[in-house]
Amino acid sequence: MKHTFDFHVHTHLSDGDPGQSPERVVAAAVREGLDHVGLTDHDHMIGREECRALAAAHQIDVVNGCEVSCYWNRPTTGEKVLIHLGGHWLDPEDRALVQILKHNQSVNFEGYIKEMLYACRKLGLQPYGEDVDRLYERVKFITPESFHRGKRAVVQVLTFGGCVENRQEGYKLLAHGGPAHVDPRRFLHFVGLEDAMEAINHTGLSTLNHLHYYHLGGKGNRELLRRVKELGCQAMEVEYTRYDKRQQGRLLKLCEEFEDKTVSVKEIFHSVDGTEKYLFE
């Protein structure tokens, strides 16, 4: 039986677009003909039951998931790197996982967002002509139900306020190396990689998400892959919305280099009745 799925899905409860409610997630899954959806909001699992109830009418399996933020200390340089780990088939009541998620939910998102808004003001970008405190209120108004706010929220304010032509321009300003980039390590004190991986693997399946986003280079990518495999990571994300074919090809080669059990998330699926997990098609 052929399965179709997307295991990296966000709602407006983390950094999905405003209006990206569980209802819209299910509607998109039906439109795309998916059998399985992994709801992986950042650092919480709040929308899963609503999504599952809506999906049941369409015989779509909603996998308990989460994208956990954590830091890895790169051994060769001592650099602290922000990493996103995917977790699937998680037990939302697991004590270790609950503690990890509560810690991550308590970090200083307000300070991080305001610092990005200050950086934009220094470049002459002042949406709506308002000060930073008023702009932060706009961020909360745009994403009132979000538990995880960051660059996406600031990009939305810049775009809606007419300071950039489109979201792509906004992301270039705020991205690593951009003129308004703010180091998240100053504000977002997430858990360590080892603790996050242990909590995920206690009940579920762990994946390393969007490796290219960490700007580690070939040597750094291999250092990270070596470490996450030592900790029990079972898969790596190869297909991602913003990846082109060349980037996907590089990641697939890394999967082969680190043996066939470091597979693409696309190669993982789950039966509708919940009795089987597969790593290989």
C-alpha positions in Angstrom: 0.0 0.0 0.0 1.4 3.4 -1.0 1.3 6.1 1.7 1.5 9.9 1.2 2.4 12.1 4.1 4.0 15.4 5.3 5.8 15.1 8.6 6.8 18.8 9.0 3.7 20.8 9.5 3.2 24.0 11.6 0.0 25.8 12.6 -0.6 29.4 13.8 0.2 28.1 17.3 3.9 28.3 16.5 5.3 29.8 13.3 2.7 28.9 10.8 1.1 31.7 8.9 -1.7 33.7 10.6 -4.9 31.7 10.0 -3.0 28.4 9.6 -5.4 26.7 12.0 -5.8 23.0 12.5 -8.9 23.3 10.2 -6.8 24.7 7.4 -4.1 22.1 8.0 -6.6 19.3 7.5 -8.2 21.0 4.5 -4.7 21.2 2.9 -4.0 17.5 3.7 -7.3 16.5 2.0 -6.5 18.7 -1.0 -3.1 17.1 -1.4 -4.4 13.6 -0.8 -2.3 12.9 2.3 -2.8 9.8 4.4 -0.6 11.0 7.3 0.2 14.4 8.8 2.9 15.0 11.4 1.9 18.1 13.4 5.2 19.5 14.5 4.6 22.9 16.0 7.7 24.4 17.8 8.1 23.2 21.4 4.5 22.3 22.1 1.8 19.8 21.1 -1.3 21.8 21.9 -3.2 21.6 18.6 -3.0 17.8 18.1 -6.4 16.7 19.5 -8.3 19.3 17.5 -6.4 18.4 14.3 -6.9 14.6 14.9 -10.7 15.1 15.5 -11.0 17.0 12.2 -8.8 14.6 10.3 -10.7 11.5 11.4 -13.6 12.2 9.1 -11.2 12.0 6.2 -9.3 8.9 7.4 -6.1 10.9 7.8 -3.7 9.7 10.5 -2.4 12.6 12.6 1.0 11.7 14.1 1.8 13.2 17.5 4.8 15.4 16.7 6.8 18.4 17.8 9.8 20.3 16.5 12.1 20.8 19.5 14.6 23.6 19.7 18.0 22.9 21.3 21.6 23.9 21.3 24.6 21.8 20.2 28.1 22.8 21.2 30.3 22.2 18.2 33.4 20.4 19.6 36.0 21.7 17.2 35.1 25.4 17.6 33.1 25.6 20.8 30.4 27.4 18.8 26.8 27.1 20.2 24.5 26.2 17.3 20.7 26.3 17.4 19.3 23.0 16.1 15.8 21.9 15.4 14.9 18.2 16.0 11.7 16.6 14.8 9.9 14.2 17.0 7.2 11.8 15.8 4.9 9.3 17.6 5.6 11.1 20.8 3.7 10.6 24.1 2.5 14.1 25.1 2.3 13.0 28.7 5.9 11.7 29.0 7.4 13.5 31.9 10.9 14.1 30.4 9.3 15.5 27.2 6.9 17.7 29.1 9.8 19.2 31.2 11.8 19.9 28.0 8.9 21.7 26.3 8.0 23.7 29.4 11.5 25.0 29.6 11.6 26.0 25.9 8.2 27.7 26.2 9.6 30.0 28.9 12.4 31.6 26.9 12.5 35.3 26.1 10.7 35.6 22.8 9.6 39.1 23.6 13.2 40.3 24.0 14.2 38.5 20.8 11.5 40.1 18.7 12.0 43.6 20.2 15.7 43.4 19.5 15.0 42.6 15.8 12.6 45.5 15.6 15.3 47.8 17.1 17.8 46.5 14.5 15.2 47.4 11.8 14.8 50.9 13.1 18.5 51.5 13.0 18.2 50.7 9.2 15.4 53.3 8.9 12.7 50.7 8.8 9.9 51.8 11.1 6.6 50.1 10.1 3.5 52.3 10.7 5.8 55.0 12.2 5.4 53.3 15.6 7.9 52.6 18.4 9.1 49.1 19.3 6.6 48.6 22.1 3.7 49.4 19.8 5.1 47.2 17.1 5.4 44.3 19.5 1.7 44.7 20.3 1.1 44.4 16.5 3.1 41.2 16.5 0.9 39.8 19.2 -2.3 40.9 17.4 -1.1 39.3 14.1 -0.4 36.0 15.8 -2.6 36.1 18.9 -2.6 32.3 19.5 1.0 31.7 18.8 3.2 30.2 21.5 6.4 30.5 19.4 7.2 33.9 17.8 10.3 34.9 16.0 11.5 36.0 12.6 8.3 35.2 10.8 6.3 37.5 13.0 8.7 40.4 12.4 8.7 39.8 8.7 4.9 40.0 8.7 5.0 43.4 10.5 7.6 44.7 8.0 5.6 43.5 5.0 2.2 44.6 6.2 3.8 48.0 7.3 5.2 48.6 3.8 8.9 48.5 4.8 9.7 45.6 2.4 8.1 44.6 -0.8 7.6 40.9 0.1 8.5 38.3 2.8 11.6 37.2 0.9 13.1 40.7 1.4 12.2 40.6 5.0 13.8 37.3 5.7 17.0 38.5 3.9 17.2 41.4 6.4 16.8 39.1 9.4 18.6 36.0 8.3 22.1 34.9 9.4 24.5 37.5 7.9 21.7 40.0 7.1 21.9 43.6 8.2 19.2 43.2 10.9 20.1 39.8 12.1 19.9 39.2 15.9 21.7 36.3 17.5 19.0 34.2 19.1 21.4 32.8 21.6 21.2 36.1 23.5 17.5 35.6 24.3 16.4 32.0 23.5 18.0 29.8 26.1 16.7 26.4 24.8 17.7 23.0 26.2 20.9 21.2 25.1 20.9 18.7 22.2 21.6 15.7 24.4 18.6 16.4 26.7 16.3 17.1 23.8 17.3 13.9 21.9 16.9 11.8 25.0 13.4 13.1 25.6 12.3 12.5 22.0 13.7 9.1 21.8 12.2 8.0 25.1 8.8 7.5 23.4 9.2 8.5 19.7 11.3 8.8 16.6 13.8 11.6 16.2 14.8 13.4 13.0 17.4 16.1 12.3 15.6 19.0 10.5 16.8 21.4 7.7 20.5 20.8 8.0 21.4 23.5 5.5 19.9 26.2 7.8 22.7 25.8 10.3 25.5 27.2 7.9 28.0 24.7 9.2 29.8 23.8 6.0 30.7 20.2 5.0 32.9 19.5 8.0 30.4 20.9 10.5 27.5 19.0 8.9 29.4 15.8 9.4 30.3 16.6 13.0 26.6 17.2 13.7 25.4 14.1 11.9 28.0 12.0 13.7 26.8 13.4 17.1 23.1 13.0 16.5 23.6 9.5 15.4 25.6 8.7 18.5 22.6 10.0 20.5 20.1 7.8 18.6 18.7 10.1 15.9 16.9 7.9 13.4 16.4 10.1 10.3 17.3 13.4 8.5 15.0 15.7 6.7 16.0 15.9 3.0 12.9 17.3 1.3 12.0 20.8 2.6 9.9 23.6 1.1 12.9 25.9 0.5 15.4 23.3 -0.7 16.2 23.0 -4.4 17.2 19.8 -6.1 20.9 20.4 -5.6 20.5 20.8 -1.9 18.3 17.7 -1.7 21.0 15.8 -3.6 23.7 16.8 -1.2 21.6 15.7 1.8 20.8 12.4 0.2 24.6 11.8 -0.3 25.1 12.5 3.4 22.4 10.0 4.2 24.3 7.4 2.2 27.6 8.4 3.8 26.2 7.9 7.3 24.7 4.5 6.3 21.2 3.8 5.2 19.6 4.1 8.6 20.1 7.9 8.4 17.2 8.2 5.9 15.0 10.9 4.6 11.9 11.7 6.6 10.1 11.1 3.3 11.0 7.4 3.7 9.3 7.1 7.0 5.6 6.3 7.2 3.0 5.0 9.6 0.1 2.7 9.0 -3.4 4.0 9.6 -4.1 1.6 12.4 -1.0 2.7 14.3 0.5 -0.8 14.5 3.6 -0.5 12.3 6.5 1.9 11.7 8.8 1.6 8.7 12.2 3.2 8.0 12.3 1.9 4.5 9.8 1.9 1.6 
